Amino acid sequence: MLRAASRRWRPWPAACRSYTTSIPPPLPSDNVTPMLRQYLERKQEYPDCMLLFQVGDFYELFSDDARRASNLLNITLTRKTKAKAGMSRERDALDIMCGFPLSSLNTYVEKLVRQHGEKVAICNQVESALAAKQRGGVGMDSLVQRQVVRVITPGSLTEDSMLLPTQNNYLASISKEPDQATCHIAYTDISTGEFVVLTVHMDDVDSELTRLQPSELLVPAQDDVANVQDSTWWRQRLENAMNALGTVVTFRKQGSVEFANSDASVAAASMIHEYLAYTHVGTPSSHSHACKPSSAVRQLVGRMRFDVSVWRSLELTKSMQGTRKHTLLDAIDSTKTAGGARLLSQHLVAPLLDVGDINQRLDAVESLVHAPYVLQKLRSLLQGHLAPPKI
């Protein structure tokens, strides 16, 4: 058991742990305003997210969230009131704040999520000040009601302004049964509706993640890992995903009935399905519906696999600096549609191995090269073709 082997067991790498701000405990009503108490209640519900709290025409952040946002976004950090003698450290921390106008939401969220890999919970006013006044009440009951309406994370983006149309934005999950050599990787791009579950050997997990380059990876919480051997294996996967691929790692408890009564393939798919229900708060949207654990389990065959170090050295789709510029993809991409650019990228990171498949593709290319009129007409048609609507 894990406890019996604690001398050999080491925790997940510090860099892989979810960012969680310090949350002051409940405070006496005379030490905190009703609005700050409302903020604390919402922050307790989303401790691993930066909480954007709507106050009128602004989004405000407090305490550790404010300090972090000020540093990442280069916005001014302020204090609501002057520190007083005898004020507790927790209460004093809540006076630290920063903010930005509602109209700048997309700009700042894109920086936090895409550039810095943060998770952001958007807490909006769900009624007007007039409605709150007419409703009446005292203290907390008199406040404008605020609820988290969306959690935005690197792998759950659906906002067009934050997505690159020529690149897939994968949310992936891994599930592994104790003492088994096989794993299941589920992945989805919810902006296109693609959803796949793969069965792979545990030694090939890094290669598959290298191929997918997920923006976010869901893994079991440390308490759900059964033994020391599995813990060591998981720790190495997390280090590779974070350090080599720049993937944001998110831990999920496997405590639901759906997890408990399913095999590893369904568990991997369910992890994604439940996570999308969490990020798209209260929305029975097609995003989560498209990712229900009903897809057939596949095995990737006939494709070359790269380990992380080889993939980085080749600079096929991402340079050493983490950009597309000066890569093989950047040099040869003359595609006319966003879907074509994504497909070309997928082919480059997983080249064909079967000679028959290779020759079939070469024959198709040759036929178009020898028919330049058809090629030009086809490219013109594709260029004028509207991209299908996103799910």
Secondary structure, 3 states (H helix, E strand, C coil): CCCCCCCCCCCCCHHHCCCCCCCCCCCCCCCCCHHHHHHHHHHHHCCCCEEEEEECCEEEEEHHHHHHHHHHHCCCCEECCCCCCCCCHHHHHCCEEEEEEHHHHHHHHHHHHHHCCCCEEEEEECCCHHHHHHHCCCHHHHCCCEEEEEEECCCCCCCHHHCCCCCCCCEEEEECCCCCCEEEEEEEECCCCEEEEEEEEHHHHHHHHHHHCCCEEEEECHHHCCCHHHHHHHHHHHHHHHHCCCCEEEEECCCCHHHHCCCHHHHHHHHHHHHHHHHCCCCCCHHHHCCCCCCCEECCCCECCCCHHHHHHHCCCCCCCCCCCCCHHHHHCCCCCHHHHHHHHHHHHCCECCHHHHHHHHHHHHHHHCCHHHHHHHHHHHHCCCCCCCC
